[in-house]
Amino acid sequence: MFHEAVDTLKSLPGIKDQRSYNLDRWDEIGRDPLVRTWPGKVETDRNGRLVMISYAEFEHGEKQASVAMLLDCHSPAGKVAVECPISTSEGIKVADAIWVSKKRLVQIGGRTALKGAPEICVEVISP
């Protein structure tokens, strides 16, 4: 079993620029009609493999909305979003709510996923 795991690791793509790879893979995934209609959250791991989560609760969405409204009301000028895809060293992760300044957005925006983390990222804890 150990040798099978090693063989699997050897077959994974060599990634020179994780951010570019993440963004290109995210764009590719976004063109898949099945993924676009998936009823839950979609993320990737560092090798671009899909991590799909389908279970959702009303309370989770309600907390996301509450956090987003608080960020919008109490933060200086910037952008607030929910379900925000962000390129990380571990693939594309989707923050439940974010706030990003206009200055930072110029640095990390521009594609279907952000190229880096906003100043505030919130993950709502669910059961």
Buried (B, 14 or more C-beta within 10 A) or exposed (E): EEEEEEEEEEEEEEBEEBBEBBBEBBEEBBEEEEEEEBEEBBBBEBEBEBEEEEEEEEEBBEBBEEBBEBBEEEBEEBBBBBBBBBBBEEBBBBBBBBBBBEEBBEEBBEBEBBBEBBEBBBEBEEE
